Amino acid sequence: MSISSFNPPRRTLMGPGPSDISPQVLQALSKPTIGHLDPLFVNMMDEVKSLLQYAFQTKNEITMAVSAPGSAGMETCFVNLVEPGEKVIVCINGVFGARMKENVERVGGIAITVDGEWGRAVSPSQLEDTLKQHSDAKFVAFVHAETSTGALSDAQTLCAIAKQYGCITIVDAVTSLGGVELRVDDWQIDAIYSGSQKCLSCVPGLSPVSFSPSAVDKIKSRTTKVQSWFLDQTLVMDYWANNSGGKRSYHHTAPVNSLYALHESLLHLYREGLETAWARHADQHQALAQGLADLGIEFIVPEAERLPQLNAVYIPEGVDDVAVRSYLLNEFNLEIGAGLGAFAGKAWRIGLMGYSAKSENVLLCIAALKQALNKR
Ligand SMILES: *Cc1c(COP(=O)(O)O)cnc(C)c1O
C-alpha cells in the first residue's frame, strides 16, 4: 500500500455547494482543539448563537447548529415537531421539497402535497386551496430557495397564509440563509434549518436551526418520544438555552474545529451586514446573467423568481454536459453543478454563494464557459 498525504488542488467552487471558503475561515479550522465543555469553548458557542440569531433575524432562544449537514437540520425539524398521524402540508417544486415529504412519512406523519412546477416558485394560491381542503393540517413545510431548480419562493406570503389556518411553519433555508432576504421573526417562521456550506461559506457538516416559542411548545407537549436520540432537541435544548447557571452537560462531542470555522464565517457575515451581503449576491447575479445572455445561455426560472445565488440554466443544444464540466474542472479548476432530478443532463447550476459571489468568479466562469463552448 502506498498512500501519501492528500493535497487537494485549489478549485473555484461555483456549484450548488460547498462554496469557496475564505482563508480566514480555513485558518480558524486549524486552531488548537480544546474541550467542548471548556469554558472558553462554551463562551464561543454563546457567540455562535448570537451570530446565528442575527443571520436568521430572530430572537428565538433555541437557535443553534446541529452537528451534521443540512439534511440533518431538515430531519431535526420533522422528527421533533411531527408526531405520528399528524398532517403536514408539503409544498414540492423540486428535489428538496420531495425530501421533506419523505421525512414526514418516515416519522409517521401524513404528507399532503402541493405539487408545483419545477423551476417555479411555490404558488401561494395553491397552498391556500390545499389548506382549505385540509383544515386539520398542523404544519406547512416548504423550501425557501430550491437549489435543484434555482427558484425562490415568497416565504413571507406562504407563512402568512399558513398562519391564517393555524399551522406551524417549517422552512428549508439551506441555500437562502445569507444569500437573499430572510427574516425569521417578521415572517412568522416557526422552525427553520440551514447549512454551513452554502451562502455561509463554511465547511460542510453543520446545520444551523432555530425554533420559535410555539415550535418549542409543540415539541414540549409531545406525547410520544422523539424517534431519533441524536437529533432529539429536548435533550440538547438545555445545552443551548440561556440558563445563566451555565449548566452545560454532555450529549455528544461537538465538532470543535468546525464550530470555530462557523464562528468565523458568521462573524464575516455580521461585519459585512446582511443587507450588504444580499445586495452583493444580487449584483453578482446580474453580472453573471448578462455574461450568460451574451453566450446565448438561457435561464430555467422566470426572472422574478430567480435565486441570485443559484443560477439554473439550460445546457445549449448539442453541447456535451459532462465534457464541458470536465473541461472547466481540468483547465480552469472551476466547478459548476450538474442538473438534479428532472433536470439531470439538461441543466447546469452555477452557484454564487457567500465568498464565491464575487466579480473575479463571475469573470472566470464566463470566460471559461466561452472557451469550453467554442472548443466543441
Ligand atoms: C444542500 C441542500 C440541502 C442539504 O444540505 P446538506 O448539507 O447537503 O445535507 C437541503 N436543502 C436544500 C435546499 C439544499 O440546497
Ligand as a Chemical Component Dictionary entry (heavy atoms), coordinates in Angstrom:
data_LIG
# 
_chem_comp.id                   LIG 
_chem_comp.type                 NON-POLYMER 
_chem_comp.pdbx_formal_charge   0 
_chem_comp.three_letter_code    LIG 
# 
loop_
_chem_comp_atom.comp_id 
_chem_comp_atom.atom_id 
_chem_comp_atom.alt_atom_id 
_chem_comp_atom.type_symbol 
_chem_comp_atom.charge 
_chem_comp_atom.model_Cartn_x 
_chem_comp_atom.model_Cartn_y 
_chem_comp_atom.model_Cartn_z 
_chem_comp_atom.pdbx_ordinal 
LIG C1 C1 C 0 -27.911 21.406 0.086  1  
LIG C2 C2 C 0 -29.339 21.418 0.490  2  
LIG C3 C3 C 0 -29.836 20.569 1.485  3  
LIG C4 C4 C 0 -28.998 19.507 2.135  4  
LIG O1 O1 O 0 -27.886 20.009 2.765  5  
LIG P1 P1 P 0 -26.620 19.039 3.026  6  
LIG O2 O2 O 0 -25.673 19.908 3.759  7  
LIG O3 O3 O 0 -26.153 18.626 1.663  8  
LIG O4 O4 O 0 -27.077 17.885 3.805  9  
LIG C5 C5 C 0 -31.158 20.695 1.850  10 
LIG N1 N1 N 0 -31.967 21.612 1.262  11 
LIG C6 C6 C 0 -31.524 22.427 0.295  12 
LIG C7 C7 C 0 -32.460 23.426 -0.314 13 
LIG C8 C8 C 0 -30.202 22.354 -0.121 14 
LIG O5 O5 O 0 -29.761 23.169 -1.080 15 
# 
loop_
_chem_comp_bond.comp_id 
_chem_comp_bond.atom_id_1 
_chem_comp_bond.atom_id_2 
_chem_comp_bond.value_order 
_chem_comp_bond.pdbx_ordinal 
LIG C1 C2 SING 1  
LIG C2 C3 SING 2  
LIG C2 C8 DOUB 3  
LIG C3 C4 SING 4  
LIG C3 C5 DOUB 5  
LIG C4 O1 SING 6  
LIG O1 P1 SING 7  
LIG P1 O2 DOUB 8  
LIG P1 O3 SING 9  
LIG P1 O4 SING 10 
LIG C5 N1 SING 11 
LIG N1 C6 DOUB 12 
LIG C6 C7 SING 13 
LIG C6 C8 SING 14 
LIG C8 O5 SING 15 
# 
